Amino acid sequence: MIESLYQYNDWANGRLFQLAQGLADEQLDSPLQMGLGSLRATLFHMLAAEQIWLERWQLKPWRSFPLNPEGVSLEAIAAGLKSASEQRWEIIHRGSESTWSDSISYKDSKQNEHSNCLIEMLVHVANHGVHHRAQALYMLKQFGRKVTGGLDYLFFRIAYPTTPLFADQVDSMRQYGMEVDSGVGEQVQFQKAQISDYFWVRSALCA
């Protein structure tokens, strides 16, 4: 489940930055009454959050949450997200049932101390990305940029399916402008306990 969520996270982030390519600084910094106040600020916040949470999992010393996106290019933000993703995959690939339940202590942006299970924090960061990508997509629509269908998880599964797609469906969706792959990848197994943890995080997991 965690692997699927972060495959989706990487795909959706990539699609988002494809849409934003070529926008002028005036558009990236145009004030908008949602998200972090502008497209650049919202994308920068996504990067900052992924980096800070990664550092917490790596047990690195506390640092203040980056807040100033001024002058940070789209290319730099995308490169930062790619680097964070690569390091996060190292953590995920080391994962096991015991590792997921490991409790990690950290300080938040106000230096309040907290402790959470790794799996809870991984789910939190994945959901955080969904929230801010929705805001960024709305902002991009103001500049005439939109992705066919959307960036929901099932559109990722159409691009990277785990079950066969009918040929007429593939042709129809491609003509519509959607990213579609007719190949079939690894089947995602349904695991009731993990799905339960995703929607109702159990305190017993950290016991």
C-alpha positions as CSV (number, residue, x, y, z in Angstrom):
1,M,0.0,0.0,0.0
2,I,2.8,2.4,0.9
3,E,4.7,1.7,-2.3
4,S,1.5,2.3,-4.3
5,L,0.8,5.6,-2.6
6,Y,4.3,6.9,-3.3
7,Q,4.4,5.7,-6.9
8,Y,1.3,7.7,-7.3
9,N,2.8,10.7,-5.4
10,D,5.8,10.7,-7.8
11,W,3.6,10.4,-10.9
12,A,1.2,13.1,-9.8
13,N,4.0,15.5,-8.9
14,G,5.6,14.9,-12.2
15,R,2.4,15.6,-14.1
16,L,1.9,18.8,-12.1
17,F,5.3,20.2,-13.0
18,Q,4.7,19.3,-16.7
19,L,1.7,21.5,-16.6
20,A,3.5,24.4,-14.9
21,Q,6.4,24.4,-17.4
22,G,6.8,27.7,-19.3
23,L,4.8,29.9,-16.9
24,A,6.2,33.4,-16.4
25,D,7.3,34.5,-13.0
26,E,4.4,36.9,-12.9
27,Q,2.0,33.9,-13.2
28,L,3.9,31.8,-10.7
29,D,3.8,34.7,-8.2
30,S,0.3,35.9,-9.0
31,P,-1.7,36.3,-5.7
32,L,-4.4,33.7,-5.4
33,Q,-6.8,33.3,-2.4
34,M,-6.0,29.7,-1.7
35,G,-3.1,27.4,-0.9
36,L,-0.1,29.3,0.1
37,G,-1.1,32.4,-1.8
38,S,0.5,31.7,-5.1
39,L,1.4,28.8,-7.3
40,R,5.2,29.1,-6.6
41,A,4.6,29.3,-2.9
42,T,2.3,26.3,-2.9
43,L,4.8,24.1,-4.9
44,F,7.6,25.3,-2.7
45,H,5.6,24.3,0.4
46,M,5.1,20.9,-1.0
47,L,8.9,20.5,-1.4
48,A,9.6,21.9,2.1
49,A,7.1,19.5,3.7
50,E,8.6,16.5,2.0
51,Q,12.1,17.5,2.9
52,I,11.4,18.2,6.5
53,W,9.5,15.0,7.1
54,L,12.3,13.1,5.3
55,E,14.8,14.6,7.7
56,R,12.7,13.6,10.7
57,W,12.7,10.0,9.5
58,Q,16.4,10.2,9.0
59,L,16.8,11.5,12.6
60,K,18.5,14.7,11.4
61,P,18.8,17.8,13.7
62,W,15.8,20.1,13.8
63,R,15.7,23.1,11.5
64,S,13.1,25.7,10.9
65,F,10.4,25.1,8.3
66,P,11.4,26.9,5.0
67,L,8.8,29.6,4.3
68,N,10.3,31.9,1.7
69,P,9.9,30.7,-1.9
70,E,11.2,34.0,-3.4
71,G,13.5,33.3,-6.4
72,V,13.2,29.5,-6.2
73,S,12.7,28.2,-9.7
74,L,10.3,25.5,-10.8
75,E,13.3,23.5,-11.9
76,A,14.9,23.7,-8.4
77,I,11.6,22.7,-6.7
78,A,11.2,19.7,-9.1
79,A,14.8,18.7,-8.5
80,G,14.3,18.9,-4.7
81,L,11.2,16.7,-4.9
82,K,13.1,14.2,-7.0
83,S,15.9,14.0,-4.5
84,A,13.5,13.7,-1.5
85,S,11.7,10.9,-3.4
86,E,14.9,9.0,-4.0
87,Q,15.8,9.1,-0.3
88,R,12.3,8.3,0.8
89,W,12.3,5.2,-1.4
90,E,15.5,4.0,0.4
91,I,13.5,4.1,3.6
92,I,10.4,2.4,2.1
93,H,12.5,-0.4,0.6
94,R,14.0,-1.1,3.9
95,G,10.5,-1.3,5.4
96,S,9.2,-4.4,7.2
97,E,6.3,-4.9,9.5
98,S,8.5,-4.0,12.5
99,T,10.0,-1.0,10.8
100,W,6.5,0.4,9.9
101,S,5.5,0.3,13.6
102,D,8.8,2.0,14.8
103,S,8.0,5.1,16.8
104,I,10.0,8.2,15.8
105,S,10.3,11.3,18.0
106,Y,10.7,14.7,16.4
107,K,10.1,18.4,16.9
108,D,7.5,20.3,14.9
109,S,8.1,23.8,13.4
110,K,7.4,25.4,16.8
111,Q,9.8,22.9,18.4
112,N,7.0,21.0,20.2
113,E,7.9,17.4,20.7
114,H,5.9,14.6,19.1
115,S,6.2,10.9,18.5
116,N,4.5,8.9,15.8
117,C,4.8,5.6,14.0
118,L,6.6,5.7,10.7
119,I,3.7,4.3,8.8
120,E,1.4,7.0,10.2
121,M,3.8,9.7,9.1
122,L,4.2,8.2,5.6
123,V,0.4,8.2,5.1
124,H,0.3,11.7,6.4
125,V,2.8,13.0,3.9
126,A,1.1,11.2,1.0
127,N,-2.2,12.8,1.9
128,H,-0.6,16.2,2.4
129,G,0.6,16.1,-1.2
130,V,-2.9,15.3,-2.5
131,H,-4.3,18.3,-0.7
132,H,-1.8,20.8,-2.1
133,R,-1.8,19.3,-5.6
134,A,-5.5,20.0,-5.7
135,Q,-4.9,23.6,-4.9
136,A,-2.1,23.9,-7.5
137,L,-4.3,22.3,-10.1
138,Y,-6.9,25.0,-9.5
139,M,-4.3,27.7,-9.8
140,L,-3.0,26.2,-13.0
141,K,-6.5,26.4,-14.5
142,Q,-6.4,30.1,-14.1
143,F,-3.6,30.1,-16.6
144,G,-5.3,27.8,-19.0
145,R,-3.3,24.7,-17.9
146,K,-5.2,21.5,-17.0
147,V,-4.7,17.8,-17.1
148,T,-7.2,15.6,-18.8
149,G,-9.3,13.7,-16.3
150,G,-7.3,14.8,-13.3
151,L,-4.7,13.6,-10.9
152,D,-6.8,11.2,-8.8
153,Y,-5.2,7.9,-7.9
154,L,-7.3,5.9,-10.4
155,F,-6.0,8.1,-13.2
156,F,-2.5,7.0,-12.1
157,R,-3.7,3.4,-12.4
158,I,-5.0,4.0,-15.9
159,A,-1.5,5.3,-16.8
160,Y,0.1,2.3,-14.9
161,P,-2.6,-0.4,-14.7
162,T,-2.6,-3.5,-12.6
163,T,-5.5,-5.0,-14.3
164,P,-6.1,-5.4,-18.1
165,L,-7.8,-2.6,-20.0
166,F,-10.1,-3.3,-23.0
167,A,-8.7,-2.1,-26.3
168,D,-11.6,0.1,-27.1
169,Q,-11.3,1.7,-23.7
170,V,-7.6,2.4,-24.2
171,D,-8.2,4.0,-27.7
172,S,-11.1,6.1,-26.3
173,M,-9.1,7.4,-23.4
174,R,-6.1,8.2,-25.5
175,Q,-8.2,10.1,-27.9
176,Y,-9.5,12.1,-25.0
177,G,-6.0,13.0,-24.1
178,M,-5.4,10.7,-21.1
179,E,-2.1,9.0,-20.2
180,V,-2.9,5.3,-20.8
181,D,-0.8,2.2,-20.7
182,S,-2.3,-1.1,-21.9
183,G,0.4,-3.2,-20.2
184,V,-0.3,-4.7,-16.8
185,G,2.1,-4.2,-13.9
186,E,2.3,-5.8,-10.5
187,Q,-1.1,-6.5,-8.9
188,V,-1.8,-4.5,-5.8
189,Q,-2.9,-7.0,-3.1
190,F,-5.9,-6.1,-0.9
191,Q,-4.8,-6.2,2.7
192,K,-7.7,-5.4,5.0
193,A,-5.6,-4.6,8.1
194,Q,-3.5,-2.1,6.1
195,I,-6.5,-0.5,4.6
196,S,-8.0,-0.2,8.1
197,D,-4.8,1.5,9.3
198,Y,-4.9,3.9,6.4
199,F,-8.4,5.2,7.2
200,W,-8.5,4.6,11.0
201,V,-4.9,4.7,12.3
202,R,-4.8,2.4,15.3
203,S,-2.9,3.5,18.4
204,A,-2.0,-0.1,19.0
205,L,0.3,0.1,16.0
206,C,2.8,2.1,18.1
207,A,2.4,0.0,21.2
